[in-house]
Amino acid sequence: MTETDMTETDATETVAVARSEVAGTSSSAQSAAEPVDVDDLPGGLEAALESILMVAEAPVETERLAVAVGRPTAEVTDVLERLAAEFRGETGQRARGFELRRGAGGWRVYSSREHADVVSRFVLEGQSSRLSQAALETLAVVAYRQPVTRGQVSAVRGVNVDGVVRTLLARGLVAEVGQDPLSGAVLFGTTAEFLDRMGWSSLEDLPPLAPHLPGVEAVGDLTD
């Protein structure tokens, strides 16, 4: 057998091996892409949803969860609500240190509100990350009057709010939502993160202002 024959033979074998490896890789990819029946997994549908929510970095819509587990949205919603009740200790089991809540952006696992002080001590390690009174007041103005400009917030509070607004933007509690058609100033509004932090589903959950406003008599006293 000549050197040329050997080279051709080696090339043929190499091609055959390569084809085999490609076929194997393709088969593995197809296998990985095949849908998994969550009932065959330990814990079934409930455990599958818990696993997804444990690694989610943001709230997940019910529809997206339904696609991930291959189940109807209505069924997934029922299971999520049942899990939420279970975590709260409403099904006869002990309450957990975490809870499942549905906010504006979807479902997410949070540490229990009742354990907020314990968690704060662990996370903050003596450093306060709470919003200042000025930030809270500014956030309240934005929440109730949005969309609103910096100037309008300043007019309500009577002070410059540029620095406070930057803090709220950095925290993800407010965001730019457009421009004022008359002045061209940037308009601000609250975010889904704000709703999630407050435990609300929409701005309709904002408490009414009327009970906190002074009565007619009080206003009359101020003008006398």
C-alpha positions in Angstrom: 0.0 0.0 0.0 1.4 3.3 -1.0 1.8 6.4 1.1 -1.0 8.0 -0.9 -3.3 5.1 -0.1 -2.5 5.4 3.6 -3.3 9.1 3.5 -6.6 8.5 1.8 -7.5 5.8 4.2 -6.7 7.9 7.2 -8.7 10.7 5.8 -11.7 8.5 5.3 -11.5 7.2 8.8 -11.2 10.7 10.2 -14.3 11.8 8.4 -16.2 8.8 9.6 -15.2 9.5 13.2 -16.1 13.2 12.8 -19.5 12.3 11.4 -20.1 9.9 14.4 -19.1 12.6 16.9 -21.4 15.2 15.2 -24.2 12.7 15.2 -23.7 12.0 18.8 -23.6 15.7 19.7 -26.8 16.3 17.7 -28.5 13.5 19.4 -27.5 14.8 22.8 -28.7 18.3 21.9 -32.1 16.9 20.8 -32.3 14.9 24.0 -31.7 18.0 26.1 -34.3 20.0 24.1 -37.0 17.3 24.6 -39.7 18.5 27.1 -39.5 17.0 30.6 -42.6 15.8 32.3 -42.4 17.5 35.7 -44.5 14.7 37.2 -41.5 12.4 36.7 -39.3 14.7 38.8 -39.0 14.5 42.6 -41.8 16.7 44.1 -43.7 17.0 40.8 -45.0 20.3 39.6 -44.8 22.1 42.9 -41.1 21.3 43.3 -40.4 22.3 39.7 -42.0 25.7 40.2 -40.1 26.2 43.5 -36.8 25.4 41.8 -37.4 28.0 39.1 -38.5 30.7 41.5 -35.5 30.1 43.8 -33.1 31.1 41.0 -35.2 33.9 39.4 -33.6 37.3 39.8 -36.8 39.1 39.1 -40.6 38.4 39.3 -41.7 35.8 36.8 -45.1 36.0 35.0 -47.4 33.1 35.4 -47.4 32.5 31.6 -43.7 32.1 31.5 -43.7 29.7 34.3 -46.4 27.7 32.6 -44.3 27.4 29.5 -41.2 26.3 31.5 -43.1 23.5 33.2 -45.3 22.6 30.2 -48.6 23.0 32.1 -51.7 25.2 31.5 -51.6 28.7 33.0 -54.7 28.1 35.1 -53.2 25.0 36.7 -49.9 26.8 37.4 -51.8 29.7 39.0 -53.7 27.3 41.3 -50.4 25.6 42.4 -48.7 28.9 43.0 -51.5 30.2 45.2 -51.5 26.9 47.1 -47.7 27.2 47.6 -48.1 30.8 48.8 -50.7 29.7 51.4 -48.5 26.8 52.4 -45.5 29.0 53.0 -47.6 31.4 55.1 -48.5 28.4 57.3 -52.2 28.5 56.4 -52.4 24.8 55.5 -51.6 23.4 58.9 -47.8 23.4 58.5 -45.4 25.8 60.2 -44.9 29.2 58.6 -41.7 29.5 56.5 -39.0 32.1 56.7 -39.8 33.0 53.1 -43.0 33.8 51.2 -44.2 33.6 47.7 -45.9 36.8 46.5 -47.4 38.0 43.2 -46.5 41.6 42.4 -46.7 43.8 39.3 -44.0 41.8 37.5 -45.2 38.3 38.4 -44.3 35.8 41.1 -41.2 35.8 43.3 -39.9 34.3 46.5 -39.1 36.9 49.2 -37.9 36.6 52.8 -40.8 36.8 55.2 -41.9 40.3 56.2 -42.2 39.2 59.8 -38.5 38.4 59.8 -37.5 41.7 58.2 -35.6 42.9 61.3 -33.5 39.7 61.6 -32.7 39.7 57.8 -31.8 43.4 58.0 -29.3 42.8 60.8 -27.7 40.0 58.8 -27.6 41.8 55.5 -26.8 45.4 56.6 -24.3 44.4 59.4 -24.9 47.7 61.2 -25.0 49.8 58.1 -28.4 51.5 57.4 -29.7 51.4 53.8 -33.1 52.8 54.6 -34.3 55.8 52.6 -34.0 59.1 54.2 -37.1 61.1 55.2 -36.4 63.4 52.2 -36.3 60.4 49.9 -39.5 58.9 51.3 -41.3 62.2 50.9 -40.1 62.6 47.3 -41.0 59.0 46.5 -44.5 59.7 47.9 -45.0 62.7 45.7 -43.9 60.8 42.6 -46.1 57.9 43.5 -49.3 60.0 43.9 -48.7 62.6 41.2 -46.9 60.6 38.4 -45.9 61.3 35.8 -44.2 64.3 37.3 -41.2 66.4 36.7 -38.4 67.3 39.1 -39.6 70.9 39.2 -43.1 69.8 40.1 -41.8 67.6 42.9 -39.6 70.5 44.1 -42.7 72.8 44.1 -44.6 70.4 46.3 -41.7 69.8 48.8 -40.4 73.3 48.7 -36.7 72.2 48.3 -34.4 71.1 45.5 -34.8 67.3 44.9 -32.2 66.6 42.3 -30.0 64.6 44.6 -32.9 62.7 46.1 -34.2 61.8 42.7 -30.8 60.4 41.7 -30.9 58.2 44.8 -34.4 56.9 43.9 -33.2 56.2 40.3 -30.2 54.3 41.6 -32.4 52.2 43.9 -34.7 51.4 40.9 -37.7 52.8 42.7 -38.4 55.5 40.1 -37.6 55.8 36.4 -37.8 58.2 33.5 -41.2 57.7 31.8 -41.3 60.4 29.2 -41.1 64.2 28.6 -43.4 67.0 29.5 -44.9 68.1 26.2 -44.8 71.8 27.2 -41.5 72.2 29.0 -39.6 69.2 27.6 -38.6 68.3 31.2 -38.1 64.6 32.0 -41.2 63.0 33.6 -40.7 60.4 36.4 -42.9 57.6 37.6 -42.6 54.7 40.0 -41.4 51.2 38.8 -42.4 47.6 39.2 -39.6 47.3 41.8 -41.4 50.0 43.9 -44.7 48.0 43.7 -42.9 44.8 44.6 -41.1 46.3 47.6 -44.5 47.6 48.8 -46.2 44.3 48.1 -48.7 45.9 45.7 -49.9 44.6 42.3 -50.7 48.1 40.9 -50.9 51.8 41.7 -54.6 51.2 42.6 -53.3 49.7 45.8 -51.9 53.1 46.9 -53.6 54.1 50.2 -56.1 57.0 49.7 -54.8 60.4 50.7 -58.1 61.8 52.0 -57.9 60.4 55.5 -54.5 62.0 56.0 -55.5 65.5 54.8 -56.5 68.2 57.3 -60.2 68.9 57.7 -62.0 72.1 56.7 -61.7 73.4 60.3 -58.0 72.9 60.3 -57.5 74.7 57.0 -59.6 77.6 58.3 -57.4 77.9 61.4 -54.3 78.1 59.2 -55.8 81.0 57.1 -56.9 83.0 60.1 
